[in-house]
Amino acid sequence: MSDGAHIPVLLDEAIAALSLAPNDVVVDATFGRGGHARAILGALGKGGRLIAVDRDPAAAEAARDIVDPRFMFRHAWFSELREILATLGIDTIDAVLVDLGVSSPQVDDPARGFSYRFDGPLDMRMDTTRGESAADLLARADVRELTEIIRDYGEERFAASIARAIVSARAVAPIVSTRQLATIVGKAVGGRTRGDWRQDPAARTFQALRIAVNRELSELSFALPRLVETMAAEARIAVISFHSLEDRIVKQFFAFASRPFGGDPRMARLPLRSAALPDVPIRPIGRAQKASPEEIERNQRSRSAILRVAERTGAPLPADWPRGWTSVGGRQ
């Protein structure tokens, strides 16, 4: 299934992981262009309900193509889901899907500024109605901040050289286009090898700036425990991530929420019987899944995708939930 130029990743695996019943209330927390949403609607019965959320105004346009009384779209960040459900009078949900990838239409539209492959304004905001653009960030950040962003979010070992090159270039002229930035990064990296000759020299820097502009890691860290708060007993949460920074947060959160006392090592040393331990909020389901060779051949974008799934238990959340969970979203 595809939606225009966008092919939803791990589609069959995600729908199977959600284990949907006909009358479930489901949330698609990152609607994108609706590929997963359409499959979810196909798995629900007449009494089912799907609430889709996305911060991209273009996603709101795509959502208008779905004419179904069971479907509802809200333009919002997925960390705002709890408040959205409250306004709809929904207390709990039965499944939630979070696809953290950037959609192909976003990347392929030069006006959005996500890609070093096209020349366009250096924007990179997923929500173009608010926030600081990548050009704004490059205009104000000093060498230290730029180095940290490019190093931490791009895992770029030439971060300091790139940051200095950006600051030197902007002293001559504002950096306002993707081509400008890609050229600056390419010159800063030069002929130095990075171990993967197939990757463009600007790829890691563009990833880093996109993550910083959209606060992607802190949004994920903040949203995960709030999503669990909305889940009914036996509800499933499925998260598809596309790089190690996102996947690390999901993996660590699932581990945190599936251990008594949040895995507090001080508690682990106490001489407590297993029966005396509190039940945990969620339990991971199966192992992390990756795209099959067949899917990767059809859609190269799926090669880095990882799906992790967990299920809400019947245990009440601790009164101090989510105490002990520290945002691992880096410096955001």
Secondary structure as UniProt FT lines:
FT   TURN            4..5
FT   TURN            9..10
FT   HELIX           11..18
FT   TURN            22..23
FT   STRAND          25..28
FT   TURN            32..33
FT   HELIX           35..43
FT   TURN            46..47
FT   STRAND          49..54
FT   HELIX           57..63
FT   TURN            64..65
FT   TURN            69..70
FT   STRAND          71..75
FT   HELIX           78..80
FT   HELIX           81..87
FT   TURN            88..89
FT   STRAND          93..99
FT   HELIX           104..108
FT   HELIX           110..112
FT   TURN            116..117
FT   TURN            128..129
FT   HELIX           134..140
FT   HELIX           143..154
FT   TURN            157..158
FT   HELIX           159..172
FT   HELIX           178..189
FT   TURN            190..191
FT   TURN            197..198
FT   TURN            201..202
FT   HELIX           203..214
FT   HELIX           216..229
FT   STRAND          231..241
FT   HELIX           244..257
FT   HELIX           260..263
FT   HELIX           265..268
FT   HELIX           274..276
FT   STRAND          282..284
FT   STRAND          289..290
FT   HELIX           293..298
FT   HELIX           300..304
FT   STRAND          306..312
FT   TURN            319..324
FT   TURN            330..331
//
